[in-house]
């Protein structure tokens, strides 16, 4: 390692999600997506990592440390930053970049005037075009241009391209931010202490504004101004519309869209990491048990509402956790969730967690945390080894099943609709159908 000058500081415990918190992530080179998630959700893990770094057993971020094979061209300022790199996974720092109190992992690139302060930039992450980051984490294959992030926890394939986009106080993974997307974590009362989660595969449309706290279910699309603080993780694959006063949910519909189809097929192909530099664990399987537990629960919730509430007409709405659902959307949602169950072809009664991109049984994760609390696990290397052992092989969708053929027809119909609206040209449409 090459050591340079800079103002030294202690290992920095900065706060993501709750911007006004005391610190829940330890900035160090050994950080991974799973270690960050566990540190945020379980104090014992945070304490173990913090103590390990303080005692010198971990790598503390102090002064400037640059790994071999890193390339730095025209950077403006690098202070108290560790830049990890190797021959197989070189790191690139480009023109006018400012790095302060941060860690840049192997195969990452920070370019074109990006400003990164007190942040972790993970494996094969791209940050460029003037993007500004403060107290945020970005893990495997995240891609950030133009906008800004503050106290954001960005898991694998979190993506933002637009100058007017702010990611603040939120957890995002397999996420795509529309232009002028932002969130509010302040509420002008007790400070910037609120936060929320967009579960894996969610998107925000152009101009979307979400007032935290809120939890949005997997593979959902959020549009407009959502101000009712919805907690709707149990309504996955939904469209969520807000107008600043009310929030309307259309459950399940996003399973039938071209966007969902394209997303789940593109992520594995876009993993830019090399073998030997893949510390972040990623579960790519689409309808994995974490997703399906919400599908099962969502179907039950909609059935209960449909059976227990007397409606005067088809256009009447029912309230669910700060959201409105139209009566006819209840039955359609049930149909969508039933279809997803058929498409998955598997069920489980166990509860699963998503450790920022990696799916594992909740009981198994909590068993590991108990070992940390009891000092049976006393270092991050042992902890991550046990987490890796939780990996399961989840069955893929049976492409020959009747449900799979129905899904293809749904996607074709949605693609045709997009073509008829003039959103894509004929060659693009035909090419997509041919690949489908």
For each residue, the residues with C-beta under 8 A, 3 or more apart:
1: 65 66 67 68
2: 65 66
3: 63 64 65
4: 63 64 66 78
5: 63 64
6: 63 64 78 79 80 81
7: 79 80
8: 62 63 80
9: 12 61 62 80 101
10: 54 60
11: 26 27 28 50 53 54 58 60 61
12: 9 23 26 27 61 101 118
13: 22 23 24 25 26 27 46 50
14: 23 25 27 118 135
15: 18 19 20 21 22 23 24 25 135 151
16: 24 25 36 40 135 136 137 151 152 153
17: 21 24 40 151 153 169 170 171 195
18: 15 21 24 151 169 193 194 195
19: 15 135 150 151 168 169 185 192 193 195
20: 15 191 192 193
21: 15 17 18 24 193
22: 13 15
23: 12 13 14 15
24: 13 15 16 17 18 21 39 40 46
25: 13 14 15 16 31 36 39 40 46 120 137
26: 11 12 13 31 39 46 49 50 53
27: 11 12 13 14 31 61 101 102 103 118 120
28: 11 31 49 53 58 59 60 61 103
29: 59 61 82 84 103 105
30: 35 58 59 380 381
31: 25 26 27 28 35 36 103 120 122 137
32: 35 36 122 139 279 280 281 384
33: 36 37 122 137 139 140 155 156 280 281 355 356 357 358
34: 37 38 280 281 355 356 357 358 384 387
35: 30 31 32 38 39 45 49 380 383 384
36: 16 25 31 32 33 39 40 120 137 139 153 356
37: 33 34 40 41 153 355 356
38: 34 35 41 42 45 355 365 369 383 387
39: 24 25 26 35 36 42 45 46 49
40: 16 17 24 25 36 37 46 153
41: 37 38 45
42: 38 39 45 46 369 372
43: 46 47
44: 47 48 369 372 373
45: 35 38 39 41 42 48 49 369 372 383
46: 13 24 25 26 39 40 42 43 49 50
47: 43 44 50 51
48: 44 45 51 52 372 377 378 379 380 383
49: 26 28 35 39 45 46 52 53 58 380
50: 11 13 26 46 47 53 54
51: 47 48 54 55
52: 48 49 55 57 58 379 380
53: 11 26 28 49 50 56 57 58 59 60
54: 10 11 50 51 60
55: 51 52 58
56: 53 60
57: 52 53 379
58: 11 28 30 49 52 53 55 380
59: 28 29 30 53 82
60: 10 11 28 53 54 56
61: 9 11 12 27 28 29 80 81 82 101 102 103
62: 8 9 80
63: 3 4 5 6 8 80
64: 3 4 5 6 78 79 80 81 82 83
65: 1 2 3 81 82 83
66: 1 2 4 70 72 83 85
67: 1 70 83 84 85 86 91 106
68: 1 85 86 87
69: 85 86 87 90 91
70: 66 67 83 85 90 91 92 93
71: 90 91 92 93
72: 66 75 78 83 93
73: 92 93 94 95
74: 94 95 96 97
75: 72 78 93 94 95 96 97 98 99
76: 96 97 98
77: 97 98 99 100
78: 4 6 64 72 75 81 83 93 97 98 99 100
79: 6 7 64 99 100 101
80: 6 7 8 9 61 62 63 64 100 101 102
81: 6 61 64 65 78 99 100 101 102 103 104
82: 29 59 61 64 65 102 103 104
83: 64 65 66 67 70 72 78 91 93 99 104
84: 29 67 91 103 104 105 106
85: 66 67 68 69 70 89 90 91 106
86: 67 68 69 89 90 106 277
87: 68 69 90
88: 274 275 276 277
89: 85 86 106 107 123 273 274 276 277
90: 69 70 71 85 86 87 106 107
91: 67 69 70 71 83 84 85 104 105 106 107 108 109
92: 70 71 73 108 109 110 111
93: 70 71 72 73 75 78 83 97 99 104 109 110 111
94: 73 74 75 97 109 110 111 112 128
95: 73 74 75 111 112 113
96: 74 75 76 112 113
97: 74 75 76 77 78 93 94 110 111 112 113 114 115 116
98: 75 76 77 78 114 115 116 117
99: 75 77 78 79 81 83 93 102 104 110 116
100: 77 78 79 80 81 116 117 118
101: 9 12 27 61 79 80 81 117 118
102: 27 61 80 81 82 99 116 117 118 119 120 121
103: 27 28 29 31 61 81 82 84 119 120 121
104: 81 82 83 84 91 93 99 108 110 116 121
105: 29 84 91 108 120 121 122 123 125
106: 67 84 85 86 89 90 91 123 277
107: 89 90 91 123 124 272 273 274 277
108: 91 92 104 105 121 122 123 124 125 126 127
109: 91 92 93 94 125 126 127 128
110: 92 93 94 97 99 104 114 116 121 127 128
111: 92 93 94 95 97 114 126 127 128 129
112: 94 95 96 97 128 129 130
113: 95 96 97 128 129 130
114: 97 98 110 111 127 128 129 130 131 132 133
115: 97 98 130 131 132 133
116: 97 98 99 100 102 104 110 119 121 127 133
117: 98 100 101 102 133 134 135
118: 12 14 27 100 101 102 134 135
119: 102 103 116 133 134 135 136 137 138 149
120: 25 27 31 36 102 103 105 136 137 138 139
121: 102 103 104 105 108 110 116 125 127 133 138
122: 31 32 33 105 108 125 137 138 139 140 142 280
123: 89 105 106 107 108 139 140 141 273 277 278 279 280
124: 107 108 140 141 271 272 273
125: 105 108 109 121 122 138 139 140 141 142 143 144
126: 108 109 111 142 143 144 145
127: 108 109 110 111 114 116 121 131 133 138 144 145
128: 94 109 110 111 112 113 114 131 144 145
129: 111 112 113 114 145 146
130: 112 113 114 115 146 163
131: 114 115 127 128 144 145 146 147 148 149 160
132: 114 115 147 148 149
133: 114 115 116 117 119 121 127 136 138 144 148 149 150 152
134: 117 118 119 148 149 150 151
135: 14 15 16 19 117 118 119 150 151
136: 16 119 120 133 149 150 151 152 153 154 167
137: 16 25 31 33 36 119 120 122 152 153 154
138: 119 120 121 122 125 127 133 142 144 149 154 158
139: 32 33 36 120 122 123 125 142 154 155 156 158 280 356 357
140: 33 122 123 124 125 156 157 271 273 278 280 282 357
141: 123 124 125 156 157 267 270 271 272 273
142: 122 125 126 138 139 154 155 156 157 158 159
143: 125 126 157 158 159 160 161
144: 125 126 127 128 131 133 138 147 149 154 158 159 160
145: 126 127 128 129 131 160 161 162
146: 129 130 131 160 161 162 163 165
147: 131 132 144 160 161 162 163 164 165 166 167 177
148: 131 132 133 134 165 166 167
149: 119 131 132 133 134 136 138 144 152 154 160 166 167 168
150: 19 133 134 135 136 166 167 168 169
151: 15 16 17 18 19 134 135 136 168 169 185 192 195
152: 16 133 136 137 149 167 168 169 170 172
153: 16 17 36 37 40 136 137 170 171 172 356
154: 136 137 138 139 142 144 149 158 167 172 173 175
155: 33 139 142 158 171 172 173 174 175 200 356 357
156: 33 139 140 141 142 173 174 267 280 282 356 357
157: 140 141 142 143 173 174 175 267 270
158: 138 139 142 143 144 154 155 167 172 173 174 175
159: 142 143 144 175 176 177
160: 131 143 144 145 146 147 149 165 167 177 181
161: 143 145 146 147 165 177 179
162: 145 146 147 165 177 178 179 180 181
163: 130 146 147
164: 147 179 180 182
165: 146 147 148 160 161 162 177 178 179 180 181 182
166: 147 148 149 150 181 182 183
167: 136 147 148 149 150 152 154 158 160 170 172 177 181 182 183
168: 19 149 150 151 152 182 183 184 185 192
169: 17 18 19 150 151 152 183 185 192 194 195 196 212
170: 17 152 153 167 183 195 196 197 198 210 212
171: 17 153 155 195 196 197 198 356
172: 152 153 154 155 158 167 175 177 198 202
173: 154 155 156 157 158 199 200 354 356 357
174: 155 156 157 158 200 201 202 263 267 357
175: 154 155 157 158 159 172 198 200 201 202 203
176: 159 203 204 263
177: 147 159 160 161 162 165 167 172 181 203 204
178: 162 165 181 203 204 205 206 207 208
179: 161 162 164 165 206 207
180: 162 164 165 206 207 208
181: 160 162 165 166 167 177 178 204 205 206 207 208 209
182: 164 165 166 167 168 208 209 210
183: 166 167 168 169 170 196 209 210 211 212
184: 168 187 194 209 210 211 212
185: 19 151 168 169 192 193 194 195 212
186: 189 191 192 194
187: 184 190 194 211
188:
189: 186
190: 187 193
191: 20 186
192: 19 20 151 168 169 185 186
193: 18 19 20 21 185 190
194: 18 169 184 185 186 187 211 212 213
195: 17 18 19 151 169 170 171 185 212 213
196: 169 170 171 183 210 212 213 214 215 216
197: 170 171 214 215 216 233
198: 170 171 172 175 202 204 216 220 222
199: 173 202 215 216 217 218 220 233 236 354
200: 155 173 174 175 218 219 290 291 354 357
201: 174 175 218 219 220 260 263 264
202: 172 174 175 198 199 216 217 218 219 220 221 222
203: 175 176 177 178 220 221 222 259
204: 176 177 178 181 198 208 210 221 222 223
205: 178 181 208 221 222 223 224
206: 178 179 180 181
207: 178 179 180 181 224
208: 178 180 181 182 204 205 222 223 224 225 226
209: 181 182 183 184 224 225 226 242
210: 170 182 183 184 196 204 214 216 222 226 242
211: 183 184 187 194 214 225 226 227 229
212: 169 170 183 184 185 194 195 196 229
213: 194 195 196 229 231
214: 196 197 210 211 226 229 230 231
215: 196 197 199 230 231 232 233
216: 196 197 198 199 202 210 220 222 230 232 233 238 240
217: 199 202 220 232 233 234 235 236 237 238 294 298
218: 199 200 201 202 233 236 237 290 291 294
219: 200 201 202 236 237 254 255 260 291
220: 198 199 201 202 203 216 217 232 235 236 237 238 239 240 254
221: 202 203 204 205 238 239 240 254 259
222: 198 202 203 204 205 208 210 216 226 240 242
223: 204 205 208 239 240 241 242
224: 205 207 208 209 241 242 243 244
225: 208 209 211 242 243 244
226: 208 209 210 211 214 222 230 240 242 247
227: 211 242 244 245 247
228: 242 246 247 322 323
229: 211 212 213 214 322
230: 214 215 216 226 240 247 249 321 322 323
231: 213 214 215 321 322
232: 215 216 217 220 235 238 240 249 320 321 323
233: 197 199 215 216 217 218 236 294
234: 217 294 297 298 301
235: 217 220 232 238 249 251 252 294 298 301 320 323 333
236: 199 217 218 219 220 233 252 291 294 295 298
237: 217 218 219 220 251 252 253 254 255 260 295 336 340
238: 216 217 220 221 232 235 249 250 251 252 253 254 333
239: 220 221 223 249 250 253 254
240: 216 220 221 222 223 226 230 232 247 248 249 250 323
241: 223 224 247 248 249 250
242: 209 210 222 223 224 225 226 227 228 246 247 248
243: 224 225 246
244: 224 225 227
245: 227
246: 228 242 243 324
247: 226 227 228 230 240 241 242 322 323 324
248: 240 241 242 317 323 324 325 326
249: 230 232 235 238 239 240 241 320 323 324 325 329
250: 238 239 240 241 253 325 326 329 332 333
251: 235 237 238 298 302 325 329 330 332 333 336 337
252: 235 236 237 238 255 298 332 333 334 335 336 337 340
253: 237 238 239 250 256 257 332 333 336
254: 219 220 221 237 238 239 257 259 260
255: 219 237 252 260 336 339 340 343 407 410
256: 253 260 336 410 411 413 414
257: 253 254 260 261 411 414
258: 261 262 411 414 415 418 432
259: 203 221 254 262 263
260: 201 219 237 254 255 256 257 263 264
261: 257 258 264 265 411 436
262: 258 259 265 266
263: 174 176 201 259 260 266 267
264: 201 260 261 267 286
265: 261 262 268 269
266: 262 263 269 270
267: 141 156 157 174 263 264 270 271 284
268: 265 271 284
269: 265 266
270: 141 157 266 267
271: 124 140 141 267 268 282
272: 107 124 141
273: 89 107 123 124 140 141 277 278
274: 88 89 107 277 278
275: 88 278
276: 88 89
277: 86 88 89 106 107 123 273 274
278: 123 140 273 274 275
279: 32 123 384
280: 32 33 34 122 123 139 140 156 357 358
281: 32 33 34 355 357 358 387 388 391
282: 140 156 271 357 358
283: 288 290 354 357 358 359 394
284: 267 268
285: 288 359 394 395 396
286: 264 291 397
287: 291 292 295 340 343 344 346 394 397
288: 283 285 291 292 352 359 394
289: 292 293 348 350 352 359 394
290: 200 218 283 293 294 352 353 354 359
291: 200 218 219 236 286 287 288 294 295
292: 287 288 289 295 296 340 341 344 346 347 348
293: 289 290 296 297 348 351 352
294: 217 218 233 234 235 236 290 291 297 298
295: 236 237 287 291 292 298 299 337 340 341 344
296: 292 293 299 300 337 341 347
297: 234 293 294 300 301
298: 217 234 235 236 251 252 294 295 301 302 333 337
299: 295 296 302 303 333 334 337 338 341
300: 296 297 303 304
301: 234 235 297 298 304 305 320
302: 251 298 299 305 306 325 330 331 333 334 337
303: 299 300 306 307 334
304: 300 301 307 308
305: 301 302 308 309 318 320 325 330
306: 302 303 309 327 330 331 334
307: 303 304
308: 304 305
309: 305 306 318
310:
311: 314 316 318 327
312: 316
313: 316 327
314: 311 326 327 328
315: 326 327 328
316: 311 312 313 326 327
317: 248 324 325 326 327
318: 305 309 311 324 325 327 330
319: 322 323 324
320: 232 235 249 301 305 323 324 325
321: 230 231 232
322: 228 229 230 231 247 319
323: 228 230 232 235 240 247 248 249 319 320
324: 246 247 248 249 317 318 319 320
325: 248 249 250 251 302 305 317 318 320 329 330 333
326: 248 250 314 315 316 317 329 330
327: 306 311 313 314 315 316 317 318 330 331
328: 314 315 331 332
329: 249 250 251 325 326 332 333
330: 251 302 305 306 318 325 326 327 333 334
331: 302 306 327 328 334 335
332: 250 251 252 253 328 329 335 336
333: 235 238 250 251 252 253 298 299 302 325 329 330 336 337
334: 252 299 302 303 306 330 331 337 338
335: 252 331 332 338 339
336: 237 251 252 253 255 256 332 333 339 340
337: 251 252 295 296 298 299 302 333 334 340 341
338: 299 334 335 341 342
339: 255 335 336 342 343 403 406 407
340: 237 252 255 287 292 295 336 337 343 344
341: 292 295 296 299 337 338 344 347
342: 338 339 345 401 402 403
343: 255 287 339 340 397 401 403 404 407
344: 287 292 295 340 341 347 397
345: 342 395 397 398 401 403
346: 287 292 394 395
347: 292 296 341 344
348: 289 292 293 352
349:
350: 289 361 362 363
351: 293 361 362 363
352: 288 289 290 293 348 359 360 361 362
353: 290 359 360 361 362 365
354: 173 199 200 283 290 357 358 359
355: 33 34 37 38 281 358 359 360 365 387
356: 33 34 36 37 139 153 155 156 171 173
357: 33 34 139 140 155 156 173 174 200 280 281 282 283 354
358: 33 34 280 281 282 283 354 355 387 390 391
359: 283 285 288 289 290 352 353 354 355 392 394
360: 352 353 355 364 365 387 390 391 392
361: 350 351 352 353 364 365 390
362: 350 351 352 353 365 366
363: 350 351 366 367
364: 360 361 367 368 390
365: 38 353 355 360 361 362 368 369 387 390
366: 362 363 369 370
367: 363 364 370 371
368: 364 365 371 372 377 383 386 387 390
369: 38 42 44 45 365 366 372 373
370: 366 367 373 374
371: 367 368 374 376 377 386
372: 42 44 45 48 368 369 375 376 377 378 383
373: 44 369 370
374: 370 371
375: 372 378
376: 371 372
377: 48 368 371 372 382 383 386
378: 48 372 375 382
379: 48 52 57 382 383
380: 30 35 48 49 52 58 383 384
381: 30 384 385
382: 377 378 379 385 386
383: 35 38 45 48 368 372 377 379 380 386 387
384: 32 34 35 279 380 381 387 388
385: 381 382 388 389
386: 368 371 377 382 383 389 390
387: 34 38 281 355 358 360 365 368 383 384 390
388: 281 384 385 391
389: 385 386
390: 358 360 361 364 365 368 386 387
391: 281 358 360 388
392: 359 360
393:
394: 283 285 287 288 289 346 359
395: 285 345 346
396: 285
397: 286 287 343 344 345 401 404 407
398: 345 401 403 404
399: 404
400: 404
401: 342 343 345 397 398 404 405
402: 342 405 406
403: 339 342 343 345 398 406 407
404: 343 397 398 399 400 401 407 408
405: 401 402 408 409
406: 339 402 403 409 410
407: 255 339 343 397 403 404 410 411
408: 404 405 411 412 436
409: 405 406 412 413
410: 255 256 406 407 413 414
411: 256 257 258 261 407 408 414 415 436
412: 408 409 415 416 433 436
413: 256 409 410 416 417
414: 256 257 258 410 411 417 418
415: 258 411 412 418 419 429 432 433 436
416: 412 413 419 420 429
417: 413 414 420 421
418: 258 414 415 421 423 424 429
419: 415 416 422 423 424 426 429
420: 416 417
421: 417 418
422: 419
423: 418 419
424: 418 419 428 429 432
425: 428 429
426: 419 429 430
427: 430 431
428: 424 425 431 432
429: 415 416 418 419 424 425 426 432 433
430: 426 427 433 434
431: 427 428 434 435
432: 258 415 424 428 429 435 436
433: 412 415 429 430 436
434: 430 431
435: 431 432
436: 261 408 411 412 415 432 433
